[in-house]
Amino acid sequence: MSGKKILSVLSTLLNILLFAVLVSMIFLVISAKASGGEPNIFGYQIKTVLSGSMEPTFKTGSVIAVNPDIDNKTFQKGDIVTFMKDKDTLVTHRIIDVQKTGNNVIYHTKGDNNDGPDMDPLLAENVVGEYTGITIPYLGKMITFANSQLGAVFLLIVPGVLLILYSAFTIWKTLGQFVDNKEVKNQTTKQEAQ
């Protein structure tokens, strides 16, 4: 493969990569804003891990996928669930015990990295999702940044500007080659005419 072909392939790959980053960032920012914080992807809620209570299962700053389509009274010991601790706080911990009395189900939970179980028992009605086993390390920091005004601007504008600059450079380079080729043709035509 010649050097020009390699550069052409690399140029195409770079264009595709920059475009994919731009589209991904637009999706991330719009999805985060539309959902009021964290995006939903293919029906799964994406939650940012804010504490180390579940390490090493998932680390602080990671994102986890949570399935909101659940029957909140059927969980078993060992399942990892996301629940409302209070009206403003979501927590994801492991179920360590299940108590059933009539139609009521109460779960006892514990963070894998915590010394003891959570103080308050968990009513089944407060469970909002189940951890799917999908974790992406460090992406939560990016989502938190994307939710800020500076982050939204940065994640939309920077990839767009890079794509525009690279496109302008590619157009300028192509025009330069076109002009060079035209000059060579003109010189060849002049030499033939002499």
TORKOL-4160 file (C-alpha; in steps of 0.2 Angstrom, whole numbers, padded with zeros to 4 digits, m for minus):
194
<pt num="1" X="0000" Y="0000" Z="0000"/>
<pt num="2" X="0007" Y="0017" Z="m0005"/>
<pt num="3" X="0010" Y="0031" Z="0007"/>
<pt num="4" X="m0004" Y="0041" Z="m0001"/>
<pt num="5" X="m0017" Y="0027" Z="0001"/>
<pt num="6" X="m0012" Y="0024" Z="0020"/>
<pt num="7" X="m0014" Y="0043" Z="0023"/>
<pt num="8" X="m0031" Y="0043" Z="0014"/>
<pt num="9" X="m0037" Y="0028" Z="0025"/>
<pt num="10" X="m0031" Y="0036" Z="0041"/>
<pt num="11" X="m0039" Y="0053" Z="0035"/>
<pt num="12" X="m0056" Y="0043" Z="0033"/>
<pt num="13" X="m0054" Y="0034" Z="0049"/>
<pt num="14" X="m0051" Y="0051" Z="0058"/>
<pt num="15" X="m0066" Y="0059" Z="0050"/>
<pt num="16" X="m0077" Y="0044" Z="0056"/>
<pt num="17" X="m0069" Y="0045" Z="0073"/>
<pt num="18" X="m0072" Y="0063" Z="0075"/>
<pt num="19" X="m0090" Y="0062" Z="0069"/>
<pt num="20" X="m0094" Y="0047" Z="0080"/>
<pt num="21" X="m0087" Y="0057" Z="0095"/>
<pt num="22" X="m0098" Y="0072" Z="0091"/>
<pt num="23" X="m0113" Y="0061" Z="0089"/>
<pt num="24" X="m0110" Y="0052" Z="0105"/>
<pt num="25" X="m0107" Y="0068" Z="0115"/>
<pt num="26" X="m0123" Y="0076" Z="0107"/>
<pt num="27" X="m0133" Y="0060" Z="0112"/>
<pt num="28" X="m0125" Y="0060" Z="0130"/>
<pt num="29" X="m0129" Y="0078" Z="0133"/>
<pt num="30" X="m0147" Y="0078" Z="0126"/>
<pt num="31" X="m0151" Y="0061" Z="0135"/>
<pt num="32" X="m0144" Y="0067" Z="0151"/>
<pt num="33" X="m0154" Y="0084" Z="0150"/>
<pt num="34" X="m0170" Y="0075" Z="0144"/>
<pt num="35" X="m0170" Y="0062" Z="0158"/>
<pt num="36" X="m0166" Y="0075" Z="0172"/>
<pt num="37" X="m0149" Y="0069" Z="0175"/>
<pt num="38" X="m0144" Y="0052" Z="0169"/>
<pt num="39" X="m0147" Y="0045" Z="0152"/>
<pt num="40" X="m0158" Y="0030" Z="0148"/>
<pt num="41" X="m0151" Y="0018" Z="0135"/>
<pt num="42" X="m0161" Y="0004" Z="0127"/>
<pt num="43" X="m0173" Y="0004" Z="0142"/>
<pt num="44" X="m0160" Y="0003" Z="0155"/>
<pt num="45" X="m0156" Y="0018" Z="0167"/>
<pt num="46" X="m0138" Y="0023" Z="0168"/>
<pt num="47" X="m0134" Y="0028" Z="0186"/>
<pt num="48" X="m0118" Y="0036" Z="0192"/>
<pt num="49" X="m0109" Y="0028" Z="0206"/>
<pt num="50" X="m0106" Y="0042" Z="0219"/>
<pt num="51" X="m0098" Y="0032" Z="0234"/>
<pt num="52" X="m0087" Y="0017" Z="0237"/>
<pt num="53" X="m0100" Y="0007" Z="0246"/>
<pt num="54" X="m0101" Y="m0006" Z="0233"/>
<pt num="55" X="m0082" Y="m0008" Z="0229"/>
<pt num="56" X="m0075" Y="m0019" Z="0222"/>
<pt num="57" X="m0091" Y="m0024" Z="0213"/>
<pt num="58" X="m0091" Y="m0006" Z="0205"/>
<pt num="59" X="m0080" Y="0009" Z="0209"/>
<pt num="60" X="m0084" Y="0027" Z="0213"/>
<pt num="61" X="m0086" Y="0037" Z="0196"/>
<pt num="62" X="m0092" Y="0022" Z="0186"/>
<pt num="63" X="m0109" Y="0020" Z="0178"/>
<pt num="64" X="m0120" Y="0005" Z="0180"/>
<pt num="65" X="m0135" Y="m0001" Z="0170"/>
<pt num="66" X="m0151" Y="m0003" Z="0180"/>
<pt num="67" X="m0166" Y="m0012" Z="0174"/>
<pt num="68" X="m0182" Y="m0002" Z="0179"/>
<pt num="69" X="m0193" Y="m0016" Z="0173"/>
<pt num="70" X="m0195" Y="m0026" Z="0188"/>
<pt num="71" X="m0206" Y="m0035" Z="0200"/>
<pt num="72" X="m0200" Y="m0027" Z="0216"/>
<pt num="73" X="m0207" Y="m0041" Z="0227"/>
<pt num="74" X="m0197" Y="m0056" Z="0219"/>
<pt num="75" X="m0179" Y="m0052" Z="0224"/>
<pt num="76" X="m0168" Y="m0064" Z="0233"/>
<pt num="77" X="m0153" Y="m0064" Z="0244"/>
<pt num="78" X="m0138" Y="m0059" Z="0234"/>
<pt num="79" X="m0147" Y="m0048" Z="0221"/>
<pt num="80" X="m0141" Y="m0030" Z="0219"/>
<pt num="81" X="m0155" Y="m0017" Z="0219"/>
<pt num="82" X="m0157" Y="0002" Z="0217"/>
<pt num="83" X="m0169" Y="0009" Z="0229"/>
<pt num="84" X="m0175" Y="0026" Z="0236"/>
<pt num="85" X="m0167" Y="0029" Z="0253"/>
<pt num="86" X="m0177" Y="0045" Z="0254"/>
<pt num="87" X="m0186" Y="0056" Z="0242"/>
<pt num="88" X="m0169" Y="0063" Z="0235"/>
<pt num="89" X="m0157" Y="0049" Z="0237"/>
<pt num="90" X="m0155" Y="0033" Z="0226"/>
<pt num="91" X="m0144" Y="0019" Z="0233"/>
<pt num="92" X="m0138" Y="0003" Z="0225"/>
<pt num="93" X="m0134" Y="m0011" Z="0238"/>
<pt num="94" X="m0134" Y="m0030" Z="0239"/>
<pt num="95" X="m0149" Y="m0039" Z="0247"/>
<pt num="96" X="m0143" Y="m0049" Z="0262"/>
<pt num="97" X="m0159" Y="m0055" Z="0269"/>
<pt num="98" X="m0178" Y="m0056" Z="0263"/>
<pt num="99" X="m0192" Y="m0056" Z="0275"/>
<pt num="100" X="m0210" Y="m0060" Z="0269"/>
<pt num="101" X="m0225" Y="m0057" Z="0279"/>
<pt num="102" X="m0242" Y="m0059" Z="0270"/>
<pt num="103" X="m0241" Y="m0047" Z="0255"/>
<pt num="104" X="m0227" Y="m0037" Z="0262"/>
<pt num="105" X="m0209" Y="m0040" Z="0258"/>
<pt num="106" X="m0195" Y="m0032" Z="0267"/>
<pt num="107" X="m0177" Y="m0032" Z="0261"/>
<pt num="108" X="m0161" Y="m0030" Z="0272"/>
<pt num="109" X="m0147" Y="m0023" Z="0262"/>
<pt num="110" X="m0128" Y="m0019" Z="0263"/>
<pt num="111" X="m0115" Y="m0011" Z="0253"/>
<pt num="112" X="m0101" Y="m0024" Z="0249"/>
<pt num="113" X="m0088" Y="m0012" Z="0256"/>
<pt num="114" X="m0098" Y="m0007" Z="0271"/>
<pt num="115" X="m0094" Y="m0015" Z="0288"/>
<pt num="116" X="m0112" Y="m0018" Z="0293"/>
<pt num="117" X="m0129" Y="m0019" Z="0285"/>
<pt num="118" X="m0139" Y="m0003" Z="0281"/>
<pt num="119" X="m0148" Y="0004" Z="0296"/>
<pt num="120" X="m0166" Y="0004" Z="0289"/>
<pt num="121" X="m0175" Y="m0011" Z="0281"/>
<pt num="122" X="m0180" Y="m0008" Z="0263"/>
<pt num="123" X="m0198" Y="m0009" Z="0259"/>
<pt num="124" X="m0201" Y="m0018" Z="0242"/>
<pt num="125" X="m0211" Y="m0003" Z="0236"/>
<pt num="126" X="m0195" Y="0008" Z="0237"/>
<pt num="127" X="m0185" Y="m0003" Z="0225"/>
<pt num="128" X="m0184" Y="0006" Z="0208"/>
<pt num="129" X="m0172" Y="m0006" Z="0198"/>
<pt num="130" X="m0160" Y="m0021" Z="0198"/>
<pt num="131" X="m0142" Y="m0020" Z="0193"/>
<pt num="132" X="m0139" Y="m0028" Z="0177"/>
<pt num="133" X="m0121" Y="m0033" Z="0179"/>
<pt num="134" X="m0115" Y="m0019" Z="0167"/>
<pt num="135" X="m0102" Y="m0007" Z="0173"/>
<pt num="136" X="m0092" Y="0006" Z="0164"/>
<pt num="137" X="m0078" Y="0013" Z="0174"/>
<pt num="138" X="m0075" Y="0032" Z="0175"/>
<pt num="139" X="m0089" Y="0036" Z="0163"/>
<pt num="140" X="m0099" Y="0043" Z="0178"/>
<pt num="141" X="m0087" Y="0057" Z="0180"/>
<pt num="142" X="m0090" Y="0062" Z="0161"/>
<pt num="143" X="m0109" Y="0061" Z="0164"/>
<pt num="144" X="m0108" Y="0072" Z="0179"/>
<pt num="145" X="m0097" Y="0084" Z="0169"/>
<pt num="146" X="m0110" Y="0084" Z="0154"/>
<pt num="147" X="m0124" Y="0088" Z="0166"/>
<pt num="148" X="m0115" Y="0105" Z="0170"/>
<pt num="149" X="m0117" Y="0120" Z="0159"/>
<pt num="150" X="m0098" Y="0121" Z="0155"/>
<pt num="151" X="m0098" Y="0102" Z="0152"/>
<pt num="152" X="m0113" Y="0103" Z="0140"/>
<pt num="153" X="m0105" Y="0117" Z="0130"/>
<pt num="154" X="m0088" Y="0109" Z="0130"/>
<pt num="155" X="m0094" Y="0092" Z="0125"/>
<pt num="156" X="m0104" Y="0099" Z="0111"/>
<pt num="157" X="m0093" Y="0112" Z="0104"/>
<pt num="158" X="m0075" Y="0105" Z="0105"/>
<pt num="159" X="m0079" Y="0089" Z="0095"/>
<pt num="160" X="m0089" Y="0100" Z="0082"/>
<pt num="161" X="m0074" Y="0113" Z="0081"/>
<pt num="162" X="m0062" Y="0099" Z="0079"/>
<pt num="163" X="m0072" Y="0091" Z="0065"/>
<pt num="164" X="m0074" Y="0108" Z="0056"/>
<pt num="165" X="m0056" Y="0112" Z="0058"/>
<pt num="166" X="m0051" Y="0095" Z="0051"/>
<pt num="167" X="m0063" Y="0096" Z="0037"/>
<pt num="168" X="m0057" Y="0113" Z="0032"/>
<pt num="169" X="m0039" Y="0106" Z="0033"/>
<pt num="170" X="m0044" Y="0092" Z="0021"/>
<pt num="171" X="m0053" Y="0104" Z="0009"/>
<pt num="172" X="m0038" Y="0116" Z="0009"/>
<pt num="173" X="m0026" Y="0101" Z="0006"/>
<pt num="174" X="m0037" Y="0094" Z="m0008"/>
<pt num="175" X="m0038" Y="0112" Z="m0016"/>
<pt num="176" X="m0019" Y="0113" Z="m0015"/>
<pt num="177" X="m0017" Y="0096" Z="m0024"/>
<pt num="178" X="m0029" Y="0102" Z="m0037"/>
<pt num="179" X="m0020" Y="0118" Z="m0041"/>
<pt num="180" X="m0003" Y="0109" Z="m0041"/>
<pt num="181" X="m0011" Y="0096" Z="m0054"/>
<pt num="182" X="m0018" Y="0111" Z="m0065"/>
<pt num="183" X="m0001" Y="0120" Z="m0065"/>
<pt num="184" X="0008" Y="0103" Z="m0070"/>
<pt num="185" X="m0005" Y="0101" Z="m0084"/>
<pt num="186" X="m0003" Y="0119" Z="m0090"/>
<pt num="187" X="0016" Y="0117" Z="m0090"/>
<pt num="188" X="0015" Y="0101" Z="m0100"/>
<pt num="189" X="0003" Y="0109" Z="m0112"/>
<pt num="190" X="0015" Y="0124" Z="m0115"/>
<pt num="191" X="0029" Y="0112" Z="m0118"/>
<pt num="192" X="0019" Y="0102" Z="m0131"/>
<pt num="193" X="0015" Y="0118" Z="m0139"/>
<pt num="194" X="0033" Y="0124" Z="m0141"/>
